[in-house]
């Protein structure tokens, strides 16, 4: 299905419009049905009329990077920081406040909130099965071109790995890699998402004692960071190489990876990670002496 067809159908459903209501006075319902199936391209005039009725810019239909203004933008910004800090108590508090508001939400915003709820259920309340089932259901109704779709896929991969559903994890990881192969990594959110997926995969490989594969995955991802000139997840990736290389790299090689990660952490005042790195380095000194 084309981006045009998919976004047409998604936006119509967000506004709770039937095909008959949307096409009234613009075209026949059969033509709209064909547009949503991707078998008919509307004229410029017809598309302009639909854009006005759907309250979107024309570019919205053709550019997957253009998204409508979210009604939970502030919550998303706060949630991103709380998720990074794994602060599920404050996240749940903000989530509950958002749930109490009566403003109208798009289907993507509702799914984003559902995603946050699943993370809280999984990590705070240990409701692992219900959290996984929740996200699996969300994927069935969500546009694969939406950003939250990728977030859910990535979170599901983490959940699968933590409950030892290895076959489901491997399948999901391949779907994620294929999804990002079709994305423009020049778009920062896609780039960061892709790096996060591969970082998580390196972690998974270590948990399965596949240290050589973990090092390879981490090094390839480090090259991606350097190619796109970003330090996002770079320090944790360097630490993965150091940790996974216990029997594969020399002490000096491992130490250099930790030292490089340490410099990055100093740059961004990441005290918690600095403490971990210093602990690793102290162990090296003990081994040497």
LINLINVEN-V944534 format. One record per pair of residues at least 4 apart in sequence whose ideal C-beta (glycine too) atoms are under 6 Angstrom apart, sorted by the first residue. I is the first residue (numbers start at 0). J is the second residue. D is the distance in Angstrom with one decimal. If there is no record, write none. Layout:
BEGIN
i-><I;I>
j-><J;J>
d-><D;D>
END
This chain:
BEGIN
i-><0;0;0;1;2;2;3;4;4;5;6;6;7;7;8;9;10;11;11;13;13;16;16;18;18;19;22;22;22;25;26;26;33;33;34;34;41;41;49;50;50;55;58;58;59;63;64;69;70;70;70;71;71;74;74;77;78;78;81;81;81;87;87;87;91;94;104;104;107;107;110;110;110;111;113;114;114;117;117;117;119;120;120;120;121;121;126;127;131;134;134;137;137;138;141;143;149;152;153;155;156;156;156;159;159;159;160;160;172;175;179;182;184;184;190;191;194;194;197;198;198;200;201;201;201;201;204;204;204;205;205;210;213;214;214;214;217;217;217;220;221;224;224;230;232;233;234;234;234;237;237;237;238;239;240;240;241;241;241;244;244;248;248;254;257;257;257;260;261;264;264;264>
j-><4;5;37;37;6;63;60;35;37;142;10;60;34;35;35;142;53;16;21;105;106;20;21;28;31;28;26;28;31;48;30;45;38;39;39;41;45;46;53;55;57;59;62;65;65;144;186;108;102;104;108;75;108;78;97;93;82;115;86;89;90;119;122;123;119;115;108;109;145;147;137;141;147;147;137;150;151;130;133;134;123;124;126;130;127;130;130;162;158;151;155;141;151;151;148;148;192;175;196;171;168;171;172;164;167;168;168;203;200;196;193;189;189;190;227;231;231;232;220;232;236;216;213;216;217;239;209;212;213;213;243;243;243;240;243;244;236;239;240;236;236;229;233;263;236;263;260;263;264;256;259;260;260;243;244;256;253;256;257;248;253;252;253;283;276;279;280;276;276;269;272;273>
d-><4.8;5.1;4.8;4.6;5.9;5.6;4.8;5.5;3.7;5.8;6.0;5.3;5.6;5.4;4.5;5.1;4.9;4.9;5.3;4.7;5.2;4.6;4.6;5.2;5.1;5.5;5.1;5.4;4.2;4.8;4.3;5.9;4.7;3.5;5.3;5.8;4.0;4.7;5.9;5.4;5.1;4.0;5.0;5.4;5.0;4.9;5.8;5.5;5.3;5.6;5.9;5.8;5.1;5.8;5.1;5.9;5.9;5.9;4.5;5.5;4.3;5.6;5.5;4.3;5.0;5.4;4.1;4.9;5.4;5.7;5.4;5.6;5.3;4.9;5.7;6.0;5.5;4.3;4.6;5.1;5.1;5.3;4.2;4.2;5.6;3.8;5.6;5.6;5.1;5.1;5.1;5.7;5.7;5.9;4.9;5.3;5.5;5.1;5.5;5.6;5.7;4.6;5.6;4.3;4.5;3.9;4.8;4.8;5.9;5.1;4.5;4.3;5.7;4.6;5.7;5.3;5.7;5.1;4.2;4.9;5.9;5.6;4.8;4.2;4.4;5.1;4.4;4.7;3.8;4.6;5.4;4.2;4.3;5.5;4.9;5.9;4.9;4.4;5.0;5.5;5.1;5.3;4.8;5.8;5.7;5.8;4.2;4.2;5.4;4.8;5.3;3.9;5.1;5.8;5.8;4.8;4.6;4.1;4.8;3.4;5.1;4.1;5.0;5.4;5.3;5.2;5.8;5.8;4.8;4.1;4.8;4.6>
END
